[in-house]
Amino acid sequence: MSLRGVWKMKTKKPIKKTSLLVQTAETLLVMLAAFALCYFNVFSKFEKLLTDRVYQSPRGINNKIKIISIDNRTLRELGTIGTWSRKVYADVINSLGDYPDVIVMDLMITGSMDEAGDKALSEACAAHKNVIAGSYINYNSVLRKGNDGNMFVDYYNIETVDQPIMKENCETGFVNAQPDSDGVLRSSLLTTMYQGRKLDSISYKAYRMYCEKNGTTPYEPTLENGRMNITYAGKPGNYENISLSSVLSGEVDPRVFSGCIVMIGAYATGLYDQYAVPNSSELMFGCEIHANIIQSLIDNRSPVCANRWLTSLACAAAAGLAFLLFRKIKPGWTIALTVVVITGFIVMAILINNAGYILPFVYFPIVMAAICVLCIVHSYISASAERKKISDTFKKYVAPQVVEEITKTGGYNITLGGESREVAVLFVDIRGFTPMSENLQPEQVVDILNSYLELTTNSIFNNGGTLDKFIGDATMAVFNAPFDLDDYVFRAVKTALDIVAGGDAIESKFLEKYGRSVGFGVGVNCGRAVVGNIGCSFRMDYTAIGDTVNTAARLEANAKRGQVLISQDVYEQVKDRVNVEPIGTIPLKGKSKEVFVYSLTGLKEDGEKEEKTEE
């Protein structure tokens, strides 16, 4: 078994365990964050804003609910509302008679005003038995002791209840409205207890009376501390409203109110009975709010908030599954799947709301979107790290220029095939390597070989060449491939001189260390060659082939220790910048014609170049 195989056996299992532990910890962290986000309602304002838009879409008003409005016309004709005789309301009730099923007076009629008017109103209520008048609960704050023994402040302790003057002759219900902390009225208190008695809101009383008149069983909504979430059927101004003045004047036939629930209430801005509602940017009058509450009860639409623990756990579980899945698929699929999942959740949330439950709307989409971004970023970072790892490893085998071009622009197409181009080819081989390897330990041979190959590689890369391959103790390099390289022939020649000079520098080191030293023989040729990927689809090698390459290899084979042989073609391109010794025409193995060869001895100094140019 190879050392690599042994190493893999020893390290594979711990790496898997570590990876699994890290992944588990990351998943649990994501789930915990999702749970906390949902359970503690971190984005409560944003949550309310979205649920208002999604869950409070108008569904059409019930025409059996009508409003008799105390509007601007009524105020102009009758004066300030608090100055009227109660006989006005008595006349309206008598005018309507028994046509409506329920008459709801969303007004506070307390204390005596004028005896005749008060008496007329009481008699009208007693005569028709379909009137519900408004009462008002006065709250104060008291310190109480909870079931757990801890003290808390009860801000809704009922101190007193203001009742209308005709309470003995009609039904009553409280008209209090309690908006949320942001001032928006989203729920209504339907029932509460006071001094051992059950008190119902005016809306709840009206609904129950309406059911009794029609012989239907009242819908019993699920309440949270006596409160019902309001599902608004209409926006401000949607319910039919008729001016109280037009009813008093006889302009309106009372038969239009047959079988209806009639709300009598303020419908003018100056009466200060308007509230912010979730389905409109406009304020809604109190009588319209009661109309929406009554319709919610008629339509059996009183959704309750889903259990916070369960929804938070479900959100956490979904987050964990998404995190595990999204890390295994491509970013494009991650985005597409996130869009599908969020869209599916929105549809499901709306359907569940119609079935009677309010799901937290904002947290699941936020969590899914965050996990999508997190996984894409994680994928990008991992891919970048992997690309760098591959690039660093790949550079040990392929020219850095090739790797950098591939990773940076993707402009290099790694496919089988090649192109014909002008190149310079360098071969370098260690002289005396075989007898040396027979007399040294393997570790010593490898040490020497690696040092010399590192020298050749660095020399090639420093001059912009492409390291083609190692052939045992030999090295092949190509210049001007795969990308254009300026002055590539001179760069090849300079690389050869750098290798020889570097070899001289480290020769003494190994002579002292092992009692052995080696030298280089170098050959350089230039010309046209076929350059590209040679091999098969699953294993290829980037290289150069052709007569130019073969000639360079033969030159290297004929070079003596410390000698650089260059061809006539190379000499013609660099003759003004190099010193050479003509060797003459020599036969090269595998070539029918002899080749004129030069021995490269160094570079010309700048002064020599200028002198040559002047001549």
WOGI-V108305 format. One record per residue. N is the residue number from 0. RES is the residue in one small letter. SS is DSSP state (H for helix, E for strand, C for the rest). BURIAL is 1 if it has 24 or more other C-alpha atoms within 12 Angstrom, else 0. Layout:
# WOGI-V108305
n=N res=RES ss=SS burial=BURIAL
n=N res=RES ss=SS burial=BURIAL
This chain:
# WOGI-V108305
n=0 res=m ss=C burial=0
n=1 res=s ss=C burial=0
n=2 res=l ss=H burial=0
n=3 res=r ss=H burial=0
n=4 res=g ss=H burial=0
n=5 res=v ss=H burial=0
n=6 res=w ss=H burial=0
n=7 res=k ss=H burial=0
n=8 res=m ss=H burial=0
n=9 res=k ss=H burial=0
n=10 res=t ss=H burial=0
n=11 res=k ss=H burial=0
n=12 res=k ss=H burial=0
n=13 res=p ss=H burial=0
n=14 res=i ss=H burial=0
n=15 res=k ss=H burial=0
n=16 res=k ss=H burial=0
n=17 res=t ss=H burial=0
n=18 res=s ss=H burial=0
n=19 res=l ss=H burial=0
n=20 res=l ss=H burial=0
n=21 res=v ss=H burial=0
n=22 res=q ss=H burial=0
n=23 res=t ss=H burial=0
n=24 res=a ss=H burial=0
n=25 res=e ss=H burial=1
n=26 res=t ss=H burial=1
n=27 res=l ss=H burial=0
n=28 res=l ss=H burial=0
n=29 res=v ss=H burial=1
n=30 res=m ss=H burial=1
n=31 res=l ss=H burial=1
n=32 res=a ss=H burial=1
n=33 res=a ss=H burial=1
n=34 res=f ss=H burial=1
n=35 res=a ss=H burial=1
n=36 res=l ss=H burial=1
n=37 res=c ss=H burial=1
n=38 res=y ss=H burial=1
n=39 res=f ss=C burial=0
n=40 res=n ss=C burial=1
n=41 res=v ss=C burial=0
n=42 res=f ss=C burial=0
n=43 res=s ss=H burial=0
n=44 res=k ss=H burial=0
n=45 res=f ss=H burial=0
n=46 res=e ss=H burial=1
n=47 res=k ss=H burial=1
n=48 res=l ss=H burial=1
n=49 res=l ss=H burial=0
n=50 res=t ss=H burial=1
n=51 res=d ss=H burial=1
n=52 res=r ss=H burial=0
n=53 res=v ss=H burial=1
n=54 res=y ss=H burial=1
n=55 res=q ss=C burial=1
n=56 res=s ss=C burial=1
n=57 res=p ss=C burial=0
n=58 res=r ss=C burial=0
n=59 res=g ss=C burial=0
n=60 res=i ss=C burial=1
n=61 res=n ss=C burial=1
n=62 res=n ss=C burial=0
n=63 res=k ss=C burial=1
n=64 res=i ss=E burial=1
n=65 res=k ss=E burial=1
n=66 res=i ss=E burial=1
n=67 res=i ss=E burial=1
n=68 res=s ss=E burial=1
n=69 res=i ss=E burial=1
n=70 res=d ss=C burial=1
n=71 res=n ss=H burial=0
n=72 res=r ss=H burial=0
n=73 res=t ss=H burial=1
n=74 res=l ss=H burial=1
n=75 res=r ss=H burial=0
n=76 res=e ss=H burial=0
n=77 res=l ss=H burial=0
n=78 res=g ss=C burial=0
n=79 res=t ss=C burial=0
n=80 res=i ss=H burial=1
n=81 res=g ss=H burial=0
n=82 res=t ss=H burial=0
n=83 res=w ss=C burial=0
n=84 res=s ss=C burial=1
n=85 res=r ss=C burial=1
n=86 res=k ss=H burial=1
n=87 res=v ss=H burial=1
n=88 res=y ss=H burial=1
n=89 res=a ss=H burial=1
n=90 res=d ss=H burial=1
n=91 res=v ss=H burial=1
n=92 res=i ss=H burial=1
n=93 res=n ss=H burial=1
n=94 res=s ss=H burial=1
n=95 res=l ss=H burial=1
n=96 res=g ss=C burial=1
n=97 res=d ss=C burial=1
n=98 res=y ss=C burial=1
n=99 res=p ss=C burial=1
n=100 res=d ss=C burial=1
n=101 res=v ss=E burial=1
n=102 res=i ss=E burial=1
n=103 res=v ss=E burial=1
n=104 res=m ss=E burial=1
n=105 res=d ss=E burial=1
n=106 res=l ss=C burial=1
n=107 res=m ss=C burial=1
n=108 res=i ss=C burial=1
n=109 res=t ss=C burial=0
n=110 res=g ss=C burial=0
n=111 res=s ss=C burial=0
n=112 res=m ss=C burial=0
n=113 res=d ss=C burial=0
n=114 res=e ss=H burial=0
n=115 res=a ss=H burial=0
n=116 res=g ss=H burial=1
n=117 res=d ss=H burial=1
n=118 res=k ss=H burial=1
n=119 res=a ss=H burial=1
n=120 res=l ss=H burial=1
n=121 res=s ss=H burial=1
n=122 res=e ss=H burial=1
n=123 res=a ss=H burial=1
n=124 res=c ss=H burial=1
n=125 res=a ss=H burial=0
n=126 res=a ss=H burial=0
n=127 res=h ss=H burial=1
n=128 res=k ss=C burial=1
n=129 res=n ss=C burial=1
n=130 res=v ss=E burial=1
n=131 res=i ss=E burial=1
n=132 res=a ss=E burial=1
n=133 res=g ss=E burial=1
n=134 res=s ss=E burial=1
n=135 res=y ss=E burial=1
n=136 res=i ss=E burial=1
n=137 res=n ss=E burial=0
n=138 res=y ss=E burial=0
n=139 res=n ss=E burial=0
n=140 res=s ss=E burial=0
n=141 res=v ss=E burial=0
n=142 res=l ss=E burial=0
n=143 res=r ss=E burial=0
n=144 res=k ss=E burial=0
n=145 res=g ss=C burial=0
n=146 res=n ss=C burial=0
n=147 res=d ss=C burial=0
n=148 res=g ss=C burial=0
n=149 res=n ss=C burial=0
n=150 res=m ss=E burial=0
n=151 res=f ss=E burial=0
n=152 res=v ss=E burial=0
n=153 res=d ss=E burial=0
n=154 res=y ss=E burial=0
n=155 res=y ss=E burial=0
n=156 res=n ss=E burial=0
n=157 res=i ss=E burial=0
n=158 res=e ss=E burial=0
n=159 res=t ss=E burial=0
n=160 res=v ss=E burial=1
n=161 res=d ss=E burial=1
n=162 res=q ss=C burial=1
n=163 res=p ss=C burial=1
n=164 res=i ss=C burial=1
n=165 res=m ss=C burial=1
n=166 res=k ss=C burial=1
n=167 res=e ss=C burial=0
n=168 res=n ss=C burial=1
n=169 res=c ss=C burial=1
n=170 res=e ss=E burial=1
n=171 res=t ss=E burial=1
n=172 res=g ss=E burial=1
n=173 res=f ss=E burial=1
n=174 res=v ss=C burial=1
n=175 res=n ss=C burial=1
n=176 res=a ss=C burial=1
n=177 res=q ss=C burial=1
n=178 res=p ss=C burial=0
n=179 res=d ss=C burial=0
n=180 res=s ss=C burial=0
n=181 res=d ss=C burial=0
n=182 res=g ss=C burial=0
n=183 res=v ss=E burial=1
n=184 res=l ss=E burial=1
n=185 res=r ss=C burial=1
n=186 res=s ss=E burial=1
n=187 res=s ss=E burial=1
n=188 res=l ss=E burial=1
n=189 res=l ss=C burial=1
n=190 res=t ss=E burial=1
n=191 res=t ss=E burial=1
n=192 res=m ss=E burial=0
n=193 res=y ss=E burial=0
n=194 res=q ss=C burial=0
n=195 res=g ss=C burial=0
n=196 res=r ss=E burial=0
n=197 res=k ss=E burial=0
n=198 res=l ss=E burial=1
n=199 res=d ss=E burial=1
n=200 res=s ss=E burial=1
n=201 res=i ss=H burial=1
n=202 res=s ss=H burial=1
n=203 res=y ss=H burial=1
n=204 res=k ss=H burial=1
n=205 res=a ss=H burial=1
n=206 res=y ss=H burial=1
n=207 res=r ss=H burial=1
n=208 res=m ss=H burial=1
n=209 res=y ss=H burial=1
n=210 res=c ss=H burial=1
n=211 res=e ss=H burial=0
n=212 res=k ss=H burial=0
n=213 res=n ss=H burial=0
n=214 res=g ss=C burial=0
n=215 res=t ss=C burial=0
n=216 res=t ss=C burial=0
n=217 res=p ss=C burial=0
n=218 res=y ss=C burial=0
n=219 res=e ss=C burial=0
n=220 res=p ss=C burial=1
n=221 res=t ss=C burial=1
n=222 res=l ss=C burial=0
n=223 res=e ss=E burial=0
n=224 res=n ss=C burial=0
n=225 res=g ss=C burial=0
n=226 res=r ss=E burial=1
n=227 res=m ss=E burial=1
n=228 res=n ss=E burial=1
n=229 res=i ss=C burial=1
n=230 res=t ss=C burial=1
n=231 res=y ss=C burial=1
n=232 res=a ss=C burial=1
n=233 res=g ss=C burial=1
n=234 res=k ss=C burial=1
n=235 res=p ss=C burial=1
n=236 res=g ss=C burial=1
n=237 res=n ss=C burial=1
n=238 res=y ss=C burial=1
n=239 res=e ss=C burial=1
n=240 res=n ss=E burial=1
n=241 res=i ss=E burial=1
n=242 res=s ss=E burial=1
n=243 res=l ss=H burial=1
n=244 res=s ss=H burial=1
n=245 res=s ss=H burial=0
n=246 res=v ss=H burial=1
n=247 res=l ss=H burial=1
n=248 res=s ss=C burial=0
n=249 res=g ss=C burial=0
n=250 res=e ss=C burial=0
n=251 res=v ss=C burial=0
n=252 res=d ss=C burial=0
n=253 res=p ss=H burial=1
n=254 res=r ss=H burial=0
n=255 res=v ss=H burial=1
n=256 res=f ss=H burial=1
n=257 res=s ss=C burial=0
n=258 res=g ss=C burial=1
n=259 res=c ss=C burial=1
n=260 res=i ss=E burial=1
n=261 res=v ss=E burial=1
n=262 res=m ss=E burial=1
n=263 res=i ss=E burial=1
n=264 res=g ss=E burial=1
n=265 res=a ss=E burial=1
n=266 res=y ss=C burial=1
n=267 res=a ss=C burial=1
n=268 res=t ss=H burial=0
n=269 res=g ss=H burial=0
n=270 res=l ss=H burial=0
n=271 res=y ss=C burial=0
n=272 res=d ss=C burial=1
n=273 res=q ss=E burial=1
n=274 res=y ss=E burial=1
n=275 res=a ss=E burial=1
n=276 res=v ss=E burial=1
n=277 res=p ss=C burial=1
n=278 res=n ss=C burial=1
n=279 res=s ss=C burial=1
n=280 res=s ss=C burial=0
n=281 res=e ss=C burial=0
n=282 res=l ss=E burial=1
n=283 res=m ss=E burial=1
n=284 res=f ss=E burial=1
n=285 res=g ss=H burial=1
n=286 res=c ss=H burial=1
n=287 res=e ss=H burial=1
n=288 res=i ss=H burial=1
n=289 res=h ss=H burial=1
n=290 res=a ss=H burial=1
n=291 res=n ss=H burial=1
n=292 res=i ss=H burial=1
n=293 res=i ss=H burial=1
n=294 res=q ss=H burial=1
n=295 res=s ss=H burial=1
n=296 res=l ss=H burial=1
n=297 res=i ss=H burial=1
n=298 res=d ss=C burial=1
n=299 res=n ss=C burial=1
n=300 res=r ss=C burial=1
n=301 res=s ss=C burial=1
n=302 res=p ss=C burial=1
n=303 res=v ss=E burial=1
n=304 res=c ss=E burial=1
n=305 res=a ss=C burial=1
n=306 res=n ss=C burial=0
n=307 res=r ss=H burial=0
n=308 res=w ss=H burial=0
n=309 res=l ss=H burial=0
n=310 res=t ss=H burial=1
n=311 res=s ss=H burial=1
n=312 res=l ss=H burial=1
n=313 res=a ss=H burial=1
n=314 res=c ss=H burial=1
n=315 res=a ss=H burial=1
n=316 res=a ss=H burial=1
n=317 res=a ss=H burial=1
n=318 res=a ss=H burial=1
n=319 res=g ss=H burial=1
n=320 res=l ss=H burial=1
n=321 res=a ss=H burial=1
n=322 res=f ss=H burial=1
n=323 res=l ss=H burial=1
n=324 res=l ss=H burial=1
n=325 res=f ss=H burial=1
n=326 res=r ss=C burial=1
n=327 res=k ss=C burial=0
n=328 res=i ss=C burial=0
n=329 res=k ss=C burial=0
n=330 res=p ss=H burial=1
n=331 res=g ss=H burial=0
n=332 res=w ss=H burial=0
n=333 res=t ss=H burial=1
n=334 res=i ss=H burial=1
n=335 res=a ss=H burial=0
n=336 res=l ss=H burial=0
n=337 res=t ss=H burial=1
n=338 res=v ss=H burial=0
n=339 res=v ss=H burial=0
n=340 res=v ss=H burial=1
n=341 res=i ss=H burial=1
n=342 res=t ss=H burial=0
n=343 res=g ss=H burial=0
n=344 res=f ss=H burial=1
n=345 res=i ss=H burial=1
n=346 res=v ss=H burial=0
n=347 res=m ss=H burial=0
n=348 res=a ss=H burial=1
n=349 res=i ss=H burial=1
n=350 res=l ss=H burial=0
n=351 res=i ss=H burial=0
n=352 res=n ss=H burial=1
n=353 res=n ss=H burial=1
n=354 res=a ss=C burial=0
n=355 res=g ss=C burial=1
n=356 res=y ss=E burial=1
n=357 res=i ss=E burial=1
n=358 res=l ss=C burial=1
n=359 res=p ss=C burial=1
n=360 res=f ss=C burial=1
n=361 res=v ss=H burial=1
n=362 res=y ss=H burial=1
n=363 res=f ss=H burial=1
n=364 res=p ss=H burial=1
n=365 res=i ss=H burial=1
n=366 res=v ss=H burial=1
n=367 res=m ss=H burial=1
n=368 res=a ss=H burial=1
n=369 res=a ss=H burial=1
n=370 res=i ss=H burial=1
n=371 res=c ss=H burial=1
n=372 res=v ss=H burial=0
n=373 res=l ss=H burial=1
n=374 res=c ss=H burial=1
n=375 res=i ss=H burial=1
n=376 res=v ss=H burial=0
n=377 res=h ss=H burial=1
n=378 res=s ss=H burial=1
n=379 res=y ss=H burial=0
n=380 res=i ss=H burial=0
n=381 res=s ss=H burial=0
n=382 res=a ss=H burial=0
n=383 res=s ss=H burial=0
n=384 res=a ss=H burial=0
n=385 res=e ss=H burial=0
n=386 res=r ss=H burial=0
n=387 res=k ss=H burial=0
n=388 res=k ss=H burial=0
n=389 res=i ss=H burial=0
n=390 res=s ss=H burial=1
n=391 res=d ss=H burial=0
n=392 res=t ss=H burial=0
n=393 res=f ss=H burial=0
n=394 res=k ss=C burial=1
n=395 res=k ss=C burial=1
n=396 res=y ss=C burial=1
n=397 res=v ss=C burial=1
n=398 res=a ss=C burial=1
n=399 res=p ss=H burial=1
n=400 res=q ss=H burial=1
n=401 res=v ss=H burial=1
n=402 res=v ss=H burial=1
n=403 res=e ss=H burial=0
n=404 res=e ss=H burial=0
n=405 res=i ss=H burial=1
n=406 res=t ss=H burial=1
n=407 res=k ss=H burial=0
n=408 res=t ss=H burial=0
n=409 res=g ss=C burial=0
n=410 res=g ss=C burial=0
n=411 res=y ss=C burial=0
n=412 res=n ss=C burial=0
n=413 res=i ss=C burial=1
n=414 res=t ss=C burial=0
n=415 res=l ss=C burial=0
n=416 res=g ss=E burial=0
n=417 res=g ss=E burial=1
n=418 res=e ss=E burial=0
n=419 res=s ss=E burial=0
n=420 res=r ss=E burial=1
n=421 res=e ss=E burial=1
n=422 res=v ss=E burial=1
n=423 res=a ss=E burial=1
n=424 res=v ss=E burial=1
n=425 res=l ss=E burial=1
n=426 res=f ss=E burial=1
n=427 res=v ss=E burial=1
n=428 res=d ss=E burial=1
n=429 res=i ss=E burial=1
n=430 res=r ss=E burial=1
n=431 res=g ss=C burial=0
n=432 res=f ss=H burial=1
n=433 res=t ss=H burial=0
n=434 res=p ss=H burial=0
n=435 res=m ss=H burial=1
n=436 res=s ss=H burial=1
n=437 res=e ss=H burial=0
n=438 res=n ss=H burial=0
n=439 res=l ss=C burial=0
n=440 res=q ss=C burial=0
n=441 res=p ss=H burial=0
n=442 res=e ss=H burial=0
n=443 res=q ss=H burial=0
n=444 res=v ss=H burial=1
n=445 res=v ss=H burial=0
n=446 res=d ss=H burial=0
n=447 res=i ss=H burial=1
n=448 res=l ss=H burial=1
n=449 res=n ss=H burial=0
n=450 res=s ss=H burial=1
n=451 res=y ss=H burial=1
n=452 res=l ss=H burial=1
n=453 res=e ss=H burial=1
n=454 res=l ss=H burial=1
n=455 res=t ss=H burial=1
n=456 res=t ss=H burial=1
n=457 res=n ss=H burial=1
n=458 res=s ss=H burial=1
n=459 res=i ss=H burial=1
n=460 res=f ss=H burial=1
n=461 res=n ss=H burial=1
n=462 res=n ss=C burial=1
n=463 res=g ss=C burial=1
n=464 res=g ss=C burial=1
n=465 res=t ss=E burial=1
n=466 res=l ss=E burial=1
n=467 res=d ss=E burial=1
n=468 res=k ss=E burial=1
n=469 res=f ss=E burial=1
n=470 res=i ss=E burial=0
n=471 res=g ss=C burial=0
n=472 res=d ss=C burial=1
n=473 res=a ss=E burial=1
n=474 res=t ss=E burial=1
n=475 res=m ss=E burial=1
n=476 res=a ss=E burial=1
n=477 res=v ss=E burial=1
n=478 res=f ss=E burial=1
n=479 res=n ss=C burial=1
n=480 res=a ss=C burial=1
n=481 res=p ss=C burial=1
n=482 res=f ss=C burial=1
n=483 res=d ss=C burial=0
n=484 res=l ss=C burial=0
n=485 res=d ss=C burial=0
n=486 res=d ss=C burial=0
n=487 res=y ss=H burial=1
n=488 res=v ss=H burial=1
n=489 res=f ss=H burial=1
n=490 res=r ss=H burial=1
n=491 res=a ss=H burial=1
n=492 res=v ss=H burial=1
n=493 res=k ss=H burial=1
n=494 res=t ss=H burial=1
n=495 res=a ss=H burial=1
n=496 res=l ss=H burial=1
n=497 res=d ss=H burial=1
n=498 res=i ss=H burial=1
n=499 res=v ss=H burial=1
n=500 res=a ss=H burial=1
n=501 res=g ss=H burial=1
n=502 res=g ss=H burial=1
n=503 res=d ss=H burial=0
n=504 res=a ss=H burial=0
n=505 res=i ss=H burial=1
n=506 res=e ss=H burial=1
n=507 res=s ss=H burial=0
n=508 res=k ss=H burial=0
n=509 res=f ss=H burial=1
n=510 res=l ss=H burial=0
n=511 res=e ss=H burial=0
n=512 res=k ss=H burial=0
n=513 res=y ss=H burial=0
n=514 res=g ss=C burial=0
n=515 res=r ss=C burial=1
n=516 res=s ss=C burial=1
n=517 res=v ss=C burial=1
n=518 res=g ss=E burial=1
n=519 res=f ss=E burial=1
n=520 res=g ss=E burial=1
n=521 res=v ss=E burial=1
n=522 res=g ss=E burial=1
n=523 res=v ss=E burial=1
n=524 res=n ss=E burial=1
n=525 res=c ss=E burial=1
n=526 res=g ss=E burial=1
n=527 res=r ss=E burial=1
n=528 res=a ss=E burial=1
n=529 res=v ss=E burial=1
n=530 res=v ss=E burial=1
n=531 res=g ss=E burial=1
n=532 res=n ss=E burial=1
n=533 res=i ss=E burial=0
n=534 res=g ss=E burial=0
n=535 res=c ss=E burial=0
n=536 res=s ss=C burial=0
n=537 res=f ss=C burial=0
n=538 res=r ss=E burial=0
n=539 res=m ss=E burial=0
n=540 res=d ss=E burial=1
n=541 res=y ss=E burial=1
n=542 res=t ss=E burial=1
n=543 res=a ss=E burial=1
n=544 res=i ss=E burial=1
n=545 res=g ss=C burial=1
n=546 res=d ss=H burial=1
n=547 res=t ss=H burial=1
n=548 res=v ss=H burial=1
n=549 res=n ss=H burial=1
n=550 res=t ss=H burial=1
n=551 res=a ss=H burial=1
n=552 res=a ss=H burial=1
n=553 res=r ss=H burial=1
n=554 res=l ss=H burial=1
n=555 res=e ss=H burial=1
n=556 res=a ss=H burial=1
n=557 res=n ss=H burial=1
n=558 res=a ss=C burial=1
n=559 res=k ss=C burial=1
n=560 res=r ss=C burial=1
n=561 res=g ss=C burial=1
n=562 res=q ss=E burial=1
n=563 res=v ss=E burial=1
n=564 res=l ss=E burial=1
n=565 res=i ss=E burial=1
n=566 res=s ss=E burial=1
n=567 res=q ss=H burial=1
n=568 res=d ss=H burial=1
n=569 res=v ss=H burial=1
n=570 res=y ss=H burial=1
n=571 res=e ss=H burial=0
n=572 res=q ss=H burial=0
n=573 res=v ss=H burial=1
n=574 res=k ss=C burial=1
n=575 res=d ss=C burial=1
n=576 res=r ss=C burial=1
n=577 res=v ss=E burial=1
n=578 res=n ss=E burial=1
n=579 res=v ss=E burial=1
n=580 res=e ss=E burial=0
n=581 res=p ss=E burial=0
n=582 res=i ss=E burial=0
n=583 res=g ss=E burial=0
n=584 res=t ss=E burial=0
n=585 res=i ss=E burial=0
n=586 res=p ss=C burial=0
n=587 res=l ss=C burial=1
n=588 res=k ss=C burial=0
n=589 res=g ss=C burial=0
n=590 res=k ss=C burial=0
n=591 res=s ss=C burial=0
n=592 res=k ss=C burial=0
n=593 res=e ss=C burial=0
n=594 res=v ss=E burial=1
n=595 res=f ss=E burial=1
n=596 res=v ss=E burial=1
n=597 res=y ss=E burial=1
n=598 res=s ss=E burial=1
n=599 res=l ss=E burial=1
n=600 res=t ss=E burial=1
n=601 res=g ss=E burial=1
n=602 res=l ss=E burial=1
n=603 res=k ss=C burial=0
n=604 res=e ss=C burial=0
n=605 res=d ss=H burial=0
n=606 res=g ss=H burial=0
n=607 res=e ss=H burial=0
n=608 res=k ss=H burial=0
n=609 res=e ss=H burial=0
n=610 res=e ss=H burial=0
n=611 res=k ss=H burial=0
n=612 res=t ss=H burial=0
n=613 res=e ss=H burial=0
n=614 res=e ss=C burial=0
